[in-house]
Amino acid sequence: MRILHTMLRVGDLNRSIKFYTEVLGMQLLRQKDYPDGKFTLAFVGYGDESENTVLELTYNWDTDSYDIGDGYGHVAIEVDDVYQAAEAIRDRGGKILREAGPMNAGTTIIAFVEDPDGYPIELIGRKAA
């Protein structure tokens, strides 16, 4: 078994695809409209779905925003250098929620950024082998 994807509902599909591809460096893997259901699905990630977990961006044609709620936490992305990744995201127009630095009560280096719909994304430094 493996995790295939995590689904996020988005209010503006083009804006979200642009963020995940241009700001976070993912690839748009596939996209399909479902006219009978009035929604579009777009899958983004860092590699082919056959070997990587990806994000499913769900755009409901009649909804332009969502309440995230207090049950949602975040999506985590491993990066080589959290300080450099956060700065690169900032340079590409991304919003930094928490600057890079050690986590509370620990030593792991993390940062948080926010996607266009307000979803937090945690950047975690790659662990040394």
N, C-alpha and C positions, 0 to 999 in steps of 0.2 A: 504494500500500500504506500501511497505518497499523496501529499497535498498537491492538487492540480492548479487551483487558482483561488484568489480572494476576490469577491465582488464588491465594488463600490458604486453607489448610485451617484451620477453626476448631473449637474444642471446645464452644462454647456459642453457637449462632447468635443467639439473642435478645440476649445480652450483647454480641456483636460488632456487631450491627446498631445497638444503642443507642450504643455507642462511636462508630462511624463517622458516625452521623446526629446525635446530640446533642452529642458532644464535638468532632468534626472538622467538623460542619456539612454532611455529604453528604446526599444524598437516597436513600431506598430506591427503586430504579428498577423492579425486578421480583423476584419470588421464586416458586420452584416446587419442589414435592416430587416425588421420583422413587421411589415405593414399591418397585418391582421392584429397584431398585439400592440402596435403603435410604440415600438421601442427599437433601439439599435444597441448592439453589443460590439465592443471593441476590446481586443485583447492586446496588452502591452507587456513587455518583459525584457530581460537581458539575454534571452536565448530561446531556442526552439521549445515549444510546449512539451515535446516528447521527453525532454530531460530537465526542464526548469519549471519552477512554480511561477505563475504569472498573475497579473491583475486583470480582472474583467471589469471594464468600465461600462455600466449600464445607463443608457440615456432613454428615459421615458419621455416621449415627444410632448406630453402635456404638462411636464413638471420642470420648473427652472431652478428650484432649490430644495434642499432637504434640511431637516434638523438632525444633526449627527447623534444626539442623545448621549447619555452618560454611561452607556454600556460599552461603547466603542473605545478602544485604546489607541492603537497605532499599527502601521505597517513598518517593519524594520528592514533596512537595507545594509548589508555589510559593505564597507569601503576600506581601501588601503590606508588612507589618512583622513580622519574626520575633519581636522582643521582645514586641509586643502579642499576636501569635498564641499564643506559648508561655504567656503569662500567662492568656489567655482559656481555653486548654486546661487549665491547672492549676486555674483557678477552676471549671471544669466537671467536675473529678475526674480529669483525665488525668494520667498519670505522665510526668514530664520526665526523660529519660535524660541529656541534655546541655543545659545552659542556653544561651540565645541568646548568640551572640558570633561573632567572626571565626573562620573555619575555620583549621585547622592549616596553617601555611605559606601563607596566603592572606588575602584581605580580604573574601570573600563571607561575609555573615552567615547563620549556620545555627543550628539547634537540632535535637535529637532527642527524640521522644516514643515511648511504647510502647503498643501496642494490648493488649487483654485476653489475647491468646495469646502475648505476648512479642515480636511482630514490631516491629522498629524502623521509625519513620517520620521521615524528615528533612524539616524545614521549611527552605525556601530563600527568601531575600529576592528579590523581583521586581527584575530588572535595569532600570535607567533606560534609556529609549528613546534 
